[in-house]
Amino acid sequence: MSIVRVTHGFRHLQTPSNVPQDRVVRYGFGMPFQIGPTQAAILANIHRKMAPIHDFEMGTDVIVFDNPDGITPANAVTLSRNHLEINPHVGEMAEMVKHATIGGFVPLGATRADGSRHPYAGTGFGADFTWAYAVDDGDRTKPYPGAFRGEKEYAVWEFHQFAFDGTQFRITKTDRLPGDTSVSGYRLFGGPLHAAIPDGDDLLLSFTAFRHGKEAVGHAEILGTMVGGITRWQCGADGWHPVSFIPVTGAVDCIEPSLIRDIDGSLLFSARPSGADPQFAQSVLVWRSGDNGETWERIIEVPNLRQASPVTLNQAADGTPYILCNQSLSAFIATNGTIIEGHGHCSFREMVCLWPLNTERTGLLSPHIVRYPRYEFGAPPFGGDWTCDHANGNTVTLADGKPHHLICYRLQAHAEVGGPDTNCPPTPHSGLWVEECFSE
């Protein structure tokens, strides 16, 4: 088994519909998953451009398709959009910012291991963290406060119930839960970068959660408090909901985890160290469980491989596990000719690479370059560097009856990510890109 090549520029999703006319937006993070025997979907996050702060999200669409040509905004089903409501902690109007929706699905027609029909085939769920931000009045002469924090903080979870009947993908119900919802004594925070995987009649979804019931959710407060683990989701009369959380990463503080089932049935888990552990800042870490998630062992630690940015563990169509992230560089020549040293600059998110795990699952093999936009597009039109990140992959079967391993990632110029100094309009290349990965 081996991965042989990855396309460069296979599909490009740019502008969603049904967004406020005064907002400039593009698709960003995408998560592919199977919904029917020959149908698939992508949870496509919507990212605001020229925003007053970084990471100003606008909601999510579900892109439904049964062939590669169908990966287009024309096939989008609206899942969520930002809305205004009163922040009860301050008594004033707030914009409820919908961060990227994550989730899972039991495909229509799915069966159990014994061949019987899966009782929840054709259903699934999505979850997004919705955080109250100050309403943006467009006045750039004063600082924008962003998210309400401390005693003023207000956040909710939105759990969406999905259904697919072979023709129509629907959101059948949305439940709102408090932002401090806990499972097994851990407060859910979110951030997985990979779709859920099956486990009997249940779905397993990697997750991050607060240790010790910590209340704050802002990035300034999370360092040293986050643990990566697995939530088990079960379906009942009221739909899919999490019923347990098992921590995986131990004392290593992690965010944005991913989970796969290896060809021998064991579970493999990876996550992005949060920054609280400097020794792991550029490391790739992989854990393994041979007892279906009850106990875990760290089996791979590769230092200085990746930029301190998102990393995912995925599985190609032939079963090969692989790591997907931005390759780390000790120095980078910026567009103005200066040499930037260290690992903190966004320019190090330019090159996305794929490293297969070796047969013994003890290390990584030589990489494939998934995308390096500077080689294809040159420097961004407003100077600075490209940001190519949040890459993840999943295998889906389409109308041709063949498995297709799709890799999704976000591409933008750093000058457009948002904030006082980075509020340029999007480039023609910005948006959600989808590639296909081929295996022997």
Secondary structure, DSSP 8 states (H G I E B T S, - for coil): --EEEE-SS-EEE---SSS-TT-EEEEEEEEEEE-SSS-EEEEEEEEEES-SSSS-EEEEEEEEESSGGG-SGGGEEEEEE-EEEEETTTTEEEEEEE---EEEEE-TT-B-TTS-B-TTTTEEEEEEEEEEEE-----TTS----B--GGG--EEEEEEEEEE-SS-EEEEEEEEEETT-EETTEEEEE---S--EEETTEEEEEEEEEGGG----SHHHHTTTEEEEEEEEEEETTEEEEEEEEE-STTS-EEEEEEEE-TTS-EEEEEEE-SS-GGGTT-EEEEEESSTTSS-EEEEEETT-EEEEEEEEEE-TTS-EEEEEEE--SEEE-TTS-EEESS-SGGGGS-EEEEEB-TTSSSB---EEEE-HHHHH-S-TTSS-EEEEEEEEEEEE-TTS-EEEEEEEEEEEGGGS-STT------TT-EEEEEEEEE-
